[in-house]
Amino acid sequence: MKIIPYTQEYKEAVIALLDQNIPDYFAAEEKEDLIRYLENEIEEYFLVEFDRKIIGAGGINFLNNKTQGRISWDIIHPNYQGKGVGSTLLKYRIQILEKYKGITEIIVRTSQLAYMFYEKNGFDLLEIKKEYWAKGFDLYLMQYKI
């Protein structure tokens, strides 16, 4: 398993990862948001490759004059969930963010379906907004203090 930088040639592979996680972890209407992110909003995005297949993806964005990092669009292939792929990718990005001198906190916006994963990895729950992403998909805003 290795982590590689995202390039546009992998766009369809990332969209396929999302499709495989609908409706268990993402709402169908989030697909357009992901496409917009991949085309216009990426700052740093990474892929997890295993046996020449893309099995995971996740990014980093910067907010508030680069004093806050955001973990963005974590997607893990269902066959590899619970096997350390997501944790490895998350820790990789936290290490990158910790090297930025101005970053004082890392946030993630997730749902009730994945918030426990982030909690296990040191994130604290700040806020919940019901049906934020889509019907049945609540926003869980979480923070990791550096």
C-alpha positions in Angstrom: 0.0 0.0 0.0 1.3 3.4 -0.9 0.1 7.0 -0.8 0.5 9.0 -4.0 -0.5 12.5 -5.1 -3.8 12.9 -7.0 -3.7 14.0 -10.6 -6.7 14.5 -13.0 -6.0 11.1 -14.6 -7.4 9.5 -11.4 -10.7 11.5 -11.4 -12.9 8.6 -12.6 -11.3 6.3 -10.0 -12.1 8.6 -7.2 -15.7 9.0 -8.4 -15.9 5.2 -8.6 -14.8 5.1 -4.9 -17.6 7.4 -4.0 -20.2 5.4 -6.0 -19.2 2.3 -4.1 -19.9 4.2 -0.8 -23.4 5.4 -1.8 -25.8 5.1 0.1 -23.8 3.7 3.1 -21.6 6.7 3.7 -22.5 9.3 1.1 -25.8 10.6 -0.4 -26.1 10.3 -4.2 -26.5 14.1 -4.4 -22.9 14.5 -3.0 -21.4 13.2 -6.3 -21.7 16.6 -8.0 -20.0 18.2 -4.9 -17.1 15.8 -5.3 -16.8 16.5 -9.0 -16.7 20.2 -8.3 -14.1 19.6 -5.6 -11.9 17.6 -7.9 -12.1 20.1 -10.7 -11.9 23.4 -8.7 -11.2 23.1 -5.0 -8.3 20.7 -4.5 -5.3 22.1 -2.7 -3.7 18.8 -1.8 -5.3 15.5 -2.5 -3.9 12.0 -2.1 -4.7 8.5 -3.2 -4.0 5.1 -1.6 -2.8 2.6 -4.1 -2.7 -1.2 -3.5 -2.1 -3.9 -6.1 -2.2 -1.2 -8.8 -5.8 -0.2 -7.7 -6.9 3.0 -6.1 -8.5 1.9 -2.8 -8.7 5.3 -1.0 -8.6 9.0 -1.4 -8.5 12.1 0.9 -7.4 15.7 0.8 -6.3 18.7 2.7 -7.6 22.2 2.4 -6.4 25.4 4.1 -8.6 28.0 5.8 -8.3 31.2 7.7 -5.0 32.4 6.2 -3.5 28.9 6.6 -4.1 28.7 10.4 -6.6 25.9 10.0 -6.3 22.7 8.0 -9.3 20.8 6.8 -9.4 17.1 6.1 -11.5 16.8 2.9 -13.3 14.1 1.0 -12.1 10.9 2.7 -13.3 7.9 0.7 -12.2 4.3 1.2 -13.2 1.3 -0.9 -15.7 -0.8 1.1 -13.6 -3.9 0.8 -10.7 -2.1 2.6 -12.7 -0.3 5.3 -11.7 -1.4 8.8 -8.3 -2.5 7.7 -6.2 0.6 8.6 -6.3 2.2 5.2 -8.3 5.2 6.4 -6.2 5.6 9.5 -3.0 5.5 7.5 -4.2 8.1 5.1 -5.5 10.4 7.9 -2.3 10.2 9.9 -0.3 10.9 6.7 -2.2 14.2 6.2 -2.1 15.2 9.9 1.7 14.8 9.7 1.8 17.1 6.7 -0.4 19.7 8.4 1.7 19.6 11.6 4.7 20.8 9.5 2.9 24.0 8.6 4.0 26.5 11.3 0.8 28.6 11.2 -1.7 25.7 11.5 -3.1 25.6 15.0 -6.0 23.2 14.4 -7.3 20.6 11.9 -11.0 20.3 11.2 -13.1 17.7 9.5 -16.7 17.9 8.4 -18.1 14.4 8.4 -21.4 12.6 9.1 -22.9 10.5 11.9 -21.8 7.5 9.8 -18.1 8.2 10.1 -17.6 10.5 13.1 -16.5 7.7 15.4 -13.6 7.0 13.1 -12.3 10.5 13.6 -13.0 10.4 17.3 -10.8 7.3 17.6 -8.1 9.3 15.8 -8.1 12.2 18.2 -10.8 14.5 16.9 -13.3 16.1 19.2 -16.9 16.8 18.2 -17.7 20.6 18.0 -21.2 20.7 16.4 -23.9 18.7 14.8 -26.3 20.0 12.1 -29.2 17.7 11.2 -29.6 16.7 7.5 -26.8 19.1 6.4 -25.4 17.0 3.6 -28.7 15.5 2.5 -31.8 13.8 4.0 -30.5 11.4 6.6 -26.9 12.7 6.5 -26.0 15.0 9.4 -22.9 17.3 9.6 -20.5 16.4 12.4 -17.9 19.2 12.7 -14.9 17.9 14.5 -11.5 19.4 15.6 -8.0 18.0 16.1 -5.8 20.3 18.2 -2.1 20.5 17.2 
